[in-house]
């Protein structure tokens, strides 16, 4: 039997400027994402779609979900393989293509993790574990495109 994990959150639109959606420029795209017992996330649409550039947009949150899910699986696998990671940073990038009807989809995401390990002997296995992390990542398994990886490994002995 498969385990099931349920998630719940509330998204509330906060961009009504008094006339609702009476026309395209009459409303803000601002919203709040609320999850019990956690700080709110203030969101908007991408500035290309009249959004507030100071707030997170769905595309950025989607990219961060892929990146953080990969990282968490990767760190788990490293701990099991006795690879000591002391630092991890990912400068992830994604491409979303907009269609002529206004819809769109991500066509590509590239994770660019820079991983620091404590011994040179750990580097080869540390690099290889990115493939396994991708295979296990819940979010990567939920998308319809390949998530690419350009990993780098640095050695800083403790």
Buried (B, 14 or more C-beta within 10 A) or exposed (E): EEEEEEEEEEEEBEBEEEEEEEEEEEBBBBBBBEEEEEEEBBBBBBEEEBBBEEBBBBBBEBBBBBBBBBBBBBBBBBEEBEBBBEEBEBEBBBEBEEEEEEEEEBEEBBBBBBBBBBEEEBBEBBBEBBEBBBEBBEBBEEBEEEBEBEBEBEBEEE
